[in-house]
Amino acid sequence: MTHRRPLAMAFAVMLGSLAGCSGEPAPPLAAITLDPSRVAVAGLSSGAYMATQVHVALNTRVHGAALVAGGPYGCAQGQLETALGPCMTAQPALPDTATLVASAKQRAAAGTIDPLSAFDGDRILVMHGTGDAIVAPSLAAANAAVLRGLAGDSAQVTLDDQRAFGHGWPTLDAGAPCEQPASPWLLDCGIDAAGEAMAAMFAAEGAPDAAAAPAADGALARFDQRALAPEGAAGLADTGFVYTPKACAGAACGVLVVFHGCQQNEENVGEAFVREAGFNRWADVHRVVVVYPQAQSSYMPLNPKACWDWWGYGGADYDLKTGGQIGFVAAVLDRLAGTR
C-alpha cells in the first residue's frame, strides 16, 4: 500500500474479506489468584494499537506493554483517513506527537483515561521491523515518544526498531519467511519476540535471563466473551482463548492480555497465533496467565478484516475507559480477579 493509491483501495487492502462465523459456545472465564502488580498487555499491528489504548486508558491496572508494528495512543483521532495515512503509512507525514501527548494529558485531567501518574514503574517494549511494508517502521519512534511524553521518567520505555523483519510477529521458527509476511502473520525470523516481551514486562529487575520451558505444559482453553462484553460493544467474537500454566492452579500469577492483528483471529488463522506465537511456554516460566481475546469480521460496523478498534468503528469513545472493547478488557481483568 502506498500513499498514492486512492483511499478506497487502501481501505480494501486494510480490511480484506469477511471470514466465517463464531464457533461453539464456550465456558465462562475462570477466576485465578491474580497478582495485580503483574498485569500487562501485548499486541501486533491493530492489536498493538489496542494494547496501547488499554494500557493508557486502564493504567492503574495495567503495568506493562509489548507493542509490535503499532503506533501512538490517540493517533487516528476517530478518523479512518487519519488511520490509513499518518497512522499506517506515515503519509503525508508522521503524527504530531506533541499534539497527541497534550490530548492524552487533557483526557487524564478529565478522568476519561486513568491518571498519568499510574505509569510509575511500568515497563514498555516498542518493537518494529525495518522491513515492514504495511505499517511504517518510523511509527515506532513516534509511539515511544508519546509514551515517554506521558510517563516522563517514571516508566521504562525500550525502543527496538533496527532489526530486519516484515509485518508480523517474529518467532524462532514458526510462520512465513521473516521478510515475506503472509498469513498467519507469524514470522520465522530466529527472533523470540514473545520471550523478549515477557522478560521485558515480567522478569525481576536484575535477574539473570531465564530459560524457556521446552514446550507449553499448561492448558489452552476457550472462554465465553459474550458475558463480559458491555452492552453495545462492537467487533468482539463470541469466544476467546486463555492459557493457564499448571503453577497458576494453586498460586498467585500475573496476567498478559495479547491482542492479535488484523486477519489473525481464529476465523482467519485457526489456533496458529494462540499456539505458535511463543507466549505459552514463557507463561510457564514467568507464572503468567495469557488471555487471547478475539475480534470478529463484520460489515456493520465496517470491519471485514477483524481488526481491533483503533479508529472508532465502535463509537467515538473507542480509546477511552468507556469504550466498548476497553470495557470488555476491564471486565476480563475483573473476572480473573474474582470481582465479577
Secondary structure as GFF3:
##gff-version 3
##sequence-region A 1 340
A	DSSP	alpha_helix	7	15	.	.	.	ID=ss1
A	DSSP	beta_strand	34	44	.	.	.	ID=ss2
A	DSSP	alpha_helix	46	57	.	.	.	ID=ss3
A	DSSP	beta_strand	64	68	.	.	.	ID=ss4
A	DSSP	alpha_helix	80	84	.	.	.	ID=ss5
A	DSSP	alpha_helix	97	110	.	.	.	ID=ss6
A	DSSP	three_ten_helix	116	119	.	.	.	ID=ss7
A	DSSP	beta_strand	123	127	.	.	.	ID=ss8
A	DSSP	alpha_helix	139	151	.	.	.	ID=ss9
A	DSSP	beta_strand	156	160	.	.	.	ID=ss10
A	DSSP	beta_strand	169	171	.	.	.	ID=ss11
A	DSSP	beta_strand	176	177	.	.	.	ID=ss12
A	DSSP	beta_strand	186	188	.	.	.	ID=ss13
A	DSSP	alpha_helix	193	202	.	.	.	ID=ss14
A	DSSP	beta_strand	219	224	.	.	.	ID=ss15
A	DSSP	three_ten_helix	226	228	.	.	.	ID=ss16
A	DSSP	beta_strand	239	244	.	.	.	ID=ss17
A	DSSP	three_ten_helix	246	249	.	.	.	ID=ss18
A	DSSP	beta_strand	253	259	.	.	.	ID=ss19
A	DSSP	alpha_helix	266	269	.	.	.	ID=ss20
A	DSSP	alpha_helix	272	276	.	.	.	ID=ss21
A	DSSP	alpha_helix	279	286	.	.	.	ID=ss22
A	DSSP	beta_strand	288	292	.	.	.	ID=ss23
A	DSSP	alpha_helix	324	337	.	.	.	ID=ss24
###
